[in-house]
Amino acid sequence: MITPRFSAYTLRLLAVALLFLAFTTGCNKDDNNPTSQTGLLVANNWQVSNVTTTDGQTINQSRLNLATSVLFSLSMQFRNDNTVRALDPKQSNQVINQGTWKLASDNQSMDVVVTGFNGNFPIVQLNRSTLILRQQAPVDGKTTPINLEFKPVL
């Protein structure tokens, strides 16, 4: 019977490789997982592409108040440290406004504290290509539930 010369070395190398594999696959932190709610939010900057009624009908921007209209020109950056920044893409992504954000324990809504954009926003949809948040905002001067539809800024 032939025994390999380096069997002890091979076994040690295999043990180290298995420990490394167990460590890297065992550490499943949501912030690093691009399919978790947090991972999806922080993966890209987001920009409002559309505002709709809750049944999906587009609301013309002229019918919105200034605070909602200005969101079309900003890029929102949700960060791992639970800060959020509003960036102006036309001014080299200069920070225009900032605050904090936090997912609710059920991941169905998020609390945002930013001047002019405070509240708890139900998450209607979140995936790699779309973020839809529900908000109460004036439409034609009357407070109405609306959907803010964001697309990733690539």
Secondary structure, DSSP 8 states (H G I E B T S, - for coil): ----TTHHHHHHHHHHHHHHHHHHHH---GGG-TTSHHHHHHHSEEEEEEEEETTS-B--GGGB-HHHHGGGG-EEEE-TTSEEEEEEGGGTTEEEEEEEEEE-TTSSEEEEE-TT--EEEEEEEESSS-EEEEEEEEETTEEEEEEEEEEEE-
